[in-house]
C-alpha cells in the first residue's frame, strides 16, 4: 500500500465569486450552440427576436426548455411580453443571422423583413434553414440576478437537416465543430 502523495498546488488561481472579470473570463470558455429566440408580442402583435447562447433543455417529460435573457435588454422585454416562442438552433453557416438578431431593437426591426421565415402555428416567427427549432409556450419567468429565466413548455419540434452542424460560440467568437 502506498502512502498518499503530498498535496500539490493547483495550477488554477482562486478568485472570489464576486470578481466579475474572473467570472466572465471563465464563462467565455463555455462553448454553446447559438440560438435565435423569436416571439410575437401579445399586445401589439409584432414579431421580434434575439440571439442567445444561454439555452438548455430542462425536462423530457414533460418537454421543458430554458432561455436566459438580460433583464434590461430588448430580450428581457420580449420574454416578458410574449407567451409563445420559437427557439432556433443555428447551423454553422448562419453567423449573419445570429448577428442580425444580436443588433439593437431598432436596427433589427429595420432588417427583419429580409429574413427567410414564416409564422409558426402559434404566431411566433419560424426561421428557415436552421438545424431545427422548438415552439414553446411560456410556463414561468424566474428572476435570476441581472437576468430572467424563461421556462417554456415545448409544443412542437421542427427538425432540419440531420447532417448539418451547429454554430457554436466560445471565447467571443463563432466556432464550428468541424
Sine and cosine of phi, psi and omega as CSV:
sin_phi,cos_phi,sin_psi,cos_psi,sin_omega,cos_omega
0.00,0.00,0.71,-0.70,-0.03,-1.00
-1.00,-0.05,0.58,-0.81,0.09,-1.00
-0.96,0.28,0.57,-0.82,0.01,-1.00
-0.87,0.50,0.59,-0.81,0.02,-1.00
-0.94,0.35,0.44,-0.90,0.08,-1.00
-0.92,0.40,0.64,-0.77,0.00,-1.00
-0.86,0.50,0.63,-0.78,0.06,-1.00
-0.97,-0.26,0.44,-0.90,0.01,-1.00
-0.97,0.24,0.76,-0.65,0.00,-1.00
-0.92,0.39,0.63,-0.78,0.07,-1.00
-0.97,0.26,-0.11,0.99,0.03,-1.00
-0.99,0.14,0.58,-0.82,0.05,-1.00
-0.98,-0.18,0.71,-0.71,-0.01,-1.00
-1.00,0.09,0.67,-0.74,0.04,-1.00
-0.72,-0.69,0.54,-0.84,0.05,-1.00
-0.91,0.42,0.53,-0.85,-0.01,-1.00
-0.86,0.51,-0.36,0.93,0.00,-1.00
-1.00,0.10,-0.03,1.00,0.02,-1.00
-0.98,0.21,0.99,-0.11,-0.08,-1.00
-0.86,0.51,-0.62,0.78,-0.02,-1.00
-0.93,0.37,-0.65,0.76,0.04,-1.00
-0.90,0.43,-0.64,0.77,0.03,-1.00
-0.87,0.49,-0.75,0.66,-0.01,-1.00
-0.90,0.43,-0.64,0.77,-0.02,-1.00
-0.88,0.48,-0.68,0.73,0.01,-1.00
-0.96,0.29,-0.64,0.77,0.00,-1.00
-0.88,0.47,-0.54,0.84,0.03,-1.00
-0.90,0.43,-0.36,0.93,0.02,-1.00
-0.96,0.27,-0.32,0.95,-0.04,-1.00
-0.97,0.26,0.93,-0.36,0.03,-1.00
-0.99,0.12,0.71,-0.71,-0.04,-1.00
-0.61,-0.79,0.52,-0.85,0.10,-0.99
-0.91,0.41,0.69,-0.72,0.01,-1.00
-0.99,0.13,0.75,-0.66,0.04,-1.00
-0.84,-0.55,0.36,-0.93,0.21,-0.98
-0.86,-0.52,0.81,-0.59,0.02,-1.00
-0.98,-0.21,0.82,-0.58,0.04,-1.00
-0.86,-0.51,0.45,-0.89,0.04,-1.00
-0.40,-0.91,0.27,-0.96,0.06,-1.00
-0.90,-0.43,0.85,-0.53,0.00,-1.00
-0.88,0.47,0.82,-0.58,-0.07,-1.00
-0.95,0.32,-0.28,0.96,-0.02,-1.00
-1.00,-0.05,-0.74,0.67,-0.04,-1.00
-0.95,-0.30,0.04,1.00,0.11,-0.99
0.90,0.43,0.34,0.94,0.03,-1.00
-1.00,-0.03,0.49,-0.87,0.06,-1.00
-0.99,-0.11,0.56,-0.83,0.09,-1.00
-0.44,-0.90,0.01,-1.00,0.01,-1.00
-0.18,-0.98,0.07,-1.00,0.03,-1.00
-0.44,-0.90,0.42,-0.91,0.07,-1.00
-1.00,0.08,0.67,-0.74,-0.01,-1.00
-0.58,-0.82,0.61,-0.79,0.18,-0.98
-0.92,-0.39,-0.17,0.98,0.02,-1.00
-1.00,0.02,0.97,0.25,-0.04,-1.00
-0.72,-0.69,0.60,-0.80,0.12,-0.99
-0.36,-0.93,0.39,-0.92,0.13,-0.99
-1.00,0.07,0.66,-0.75,-0.08,-1.00
-0.97,-0.26,-0.67,0.74,-0.11,-0.99
-0.54,-0.84,0.56,-0.83,0.10,-0.99
-1.00,-0.03,-0.53,0.85,-0.06,-1.00
-0.69,-0.72,0.99,-0.12,0.00,1.00
-0.98,0.18,0.34,-0.94,0.01,-1.00
-0.94,0.34,0.89,-0.46,-0.02,-1.00
-0.76,-0.65,0.66,-0.75,0.06,-1.00
-0.85,-0.53,0.25,-0.97,-0.01,-1.00
-0.70,-0.72,0.68,-0.73,0.12,-0.99
-0.75,-0.66,0.65,-0.76,0.04,-1.00
-0.96,-0.29,0.68,-0.73,0.01,-1.00
-0.70,-0.71,0.59,-0.80,0.07,-1.00
-0.92,0.40,0.76,-0.65,-0.08,-1.00
-0.82,0.57,-0.69,0.73,-0.13,-0.99
-1.00,0.02,0.13,0.99,-0.05,-1.00
-0.99,-0.15,0.15,-0.99,0.11,-0.99
-0.91,0.42,-0.46,0.89,0.09,-1.00
-0.90,0.44,-0.68,0.73,0.07,-1.00
-0.88,0.48,-0.65,0.76,0.06,-1.00
-0.87,0.48,-0.71,0.71,-0.05,-1.00
-0.88,0.48,-0.71,0.71,-0.03,-1.00
-0.93,0.37,-0.43,0.90,0.07,-1.00
-0.98,0.19,-0.55,0.84,-0.14,-0.99
-1.00,-0.05,-0.22,0.98,-0.05,-1.00
-0.92,-0.39,0.47,-0.88,0.09,-1.00
-0.95,-0.31,-0.43,0.90,-0.02,-1.00
-0.90,-0.43,0.66,-0.75,-0.04,-1.00
-0.68,-0.74,0.38,-0.92,0.22,-0.97
-0.77,-0.64,0.82,-0.58,-0.03,-1.00
-0.95,-0.32,0.91,-0.41,-0.09,-1.00
-0.98,-0.19,0.74,-0.67,0.12,-0.99
-1.00,-0.04,0.85,-0.53,-0.10,-0.99
-0.99,0.12,0.54,-0.84,0.03,-1.00
-1.00,0.09,0.42,-0.91,-0.15,-0.99
-0.83,0.56,-0.38,0.92,-0.01,-1.00
-1.00,-0.02,0.10,0.99,-0.14,-0.99
-0.98,-0.20,0.59,0.80,0.05,-1.00
-0.87,0.49,-0.63,0.77,-0.01,-1.00
-0.88,0.47,-0.64,0.77,0.04,-1.00
-0.91,0.41,-0.68,0.74,0.05,-1.00
-0.87,0.49,-0.68,0.73,0.00,-1.00
-0.91,0.42,-0.63,0.78,0.02,-1.00
-0.86,0.51,-0.73,0.68,-0.04,-1.00
-0.98,0.20,-0.08,1.00,0.11,-0.99
-1.00,-0.06,-0.11,0.99,0.02,-1.00
-0.94,0.35,0.21,-0.98,0.10,-1.00
-0.88,0.47,0.35,-0.94,-0.03,-1.00
-0.83,0.56,-0.67,0.74,-0.03,-1.00
-0.91,0.40,-0.71,0.70,0.00,-1.00
-0.91,0.41,-0.65,0.76,0.00,-1.00
-0.90,0.44,-0.70,0.71,-0.03,-1.00
-0.86,0.51,-0.64,0.77,-0.02,-1.00
-0.93,0.38,-0.37,0.93,-0.07,-1.00
-0.92,-0.40,-0.06,1.00,-0.09,-1.00
-0.86,0.51,-0.53,0.85,-0.01,-1.00
-0.91,0.42,-0.27,0.96,-0.02,-1.00
-0.99,0.11,-0.16,0.99,-0.09,-1.00
-1.00,0.10,0.75,-0.67,0.06,-1.00
-0.95,0.30,0.93,-0.37,-0.10,-0.99
-0.32,-0.95,0.08,-1.00,0.11,-0.99
-0.42,-0.91,0.33,-0.94,0.08,-1.00
-0.95,0.32,0.66,-0.75,0.13,-0.99
-0.98,0.19,0.13,-0.99,-0.07,-1.00
-0.86,0.52,-0.35,0.93,0.00,-1.00
-0.99,-0.12,-0.01,1.00,0.08,-1.00
0.98,-0.22,-0.25,0.97,0.05,-1.00
-0.97,0.26,0.34,-0.94,-0.02,-1.00
-0.97,0.25,0.80,-0.60,0.07,-1.00
-0.97,-0.25,0.93,-0.38,-0.03,-1.00
-0.99,0.17,0.64,-0.77,0.01,-1.00
-0.99,0.11,0.40,-0.92,0.17,-0.98
0.93,0.37,0.44,0.90,0.07,-1.00
-1.00,-0.07,0.09,-1.00,0.09,-1.00
-0.90,0.44,-0.50,0.87,-0.03,-1.00
0.37,-0.93,0.00,-1.00,-0.05,-1.00
-0.43,-0.90,0.43,-0.90,0.14,-0.99
-0.94,-0.34,0.86,-0.52,0.21,-0.98
-1.00,0.06,0.66,-0.76,-0.12,-0.99
-0.49,-0.87,0.42,-0.91,0.04,-1.00
-0.93,-0.37,0.71,-0.70,-0.01,-1.00
-0.83,0.55,0.78,-0.63,0.08,-1.00
-0.98,-0.19,-0.73,0.68,-0.11,-0.99
-0.28,-0.96,0.54,-0.84,0.18,-0.98
-0.94,-0.33,0.75,-0.66,-0.04,-1.00
-0.86,-0.51,0.89,-0.46,0.08,-1.00
-0.90,0.44,0.68,-0.74,0.00,-1.00
-0.56,-0.83,0.99,0.12,-0.01,-1.00
0.90,0.43,-0.81,-0.59,0.00,-1.00
-1.00,0.04,0.21,0.98,0.02,-1.00
-0.83,-0.56,0.26,-0.97,0.15,-0.99
-0.81,-0.58,0.70,-0.71,-0.01,-1.00
-0.99,-0.17,0.82,-0.57,0.07,-1.00
-1.00,-0.08,0.90,-0.43,0.17,-0.99
-0.99,-0.16,0.76,-0.65,-0.09,-1.00
-0.65,-0.76,0.61,-0.79,0.05,-1.00
-1.00,0.08,0.81,-0.58,0.00,-1.00
-0.95,0.32,0.78,-0.63,0.00,-1.00
-0.95,-0.32,-0.36,0.93,-0.05,-1.00
-0.34,-0.94,0.55,-0.83,0.04,-1.00
-0.86,-0.52,0.80,-0.60,0.02,-1.00
-0.95,-0.32,0.88,-0.47,-0.01,-1.00
-0.98,-0.20,0.74,-0.67,0.05,-1.00
-0.99,-0.14,-0.34,-0.94,-0.03,-1.00
-0.88,0.48,0.72,-0.70,-0.07,-1.00
-0.97,0.24,-0.28,0.96,-0.04,-1.00
-0.99,-0.13,-0.01,1.00,-0.02,-1.00
-0.98,0.22,0.47,-0.88,0.00,-1.00
-0.95,-0.31,0.50,-0.87,-0.05,-1.00
-0.98,0.22,0.43,-0.90,0.19,-0.98
-0.99,0.11,0.78,-0.62,-0.07,-1.00
-0.88,-0.48,0.52,-0.85,0.03,-1.00
-0.82,-0.57,0.79,-0.61,0.06,-1.00
-0.36,-0.93,0.54,-0.84,0.03,-1.00
0.80,0.60,0.68,0.74,0.06,-1.00
0.87,0.48,0.48,0.88,0.01,-1.00
-0.51,-0.86,0.47,-0.88,0.12,-0.99
-0.96,0.27,0.59,-0.81,-0.01,-1.00
-0.70,-0.71,0.20,-0.98,0.09,-1.00
-0.74,-0.67,0.48,-0.88,0.01,-1.00
-0.99,0.16,-0.12,0.99,0.01,-1.00
-0.90,-0.44,0.00,0.00,0.00,0.00
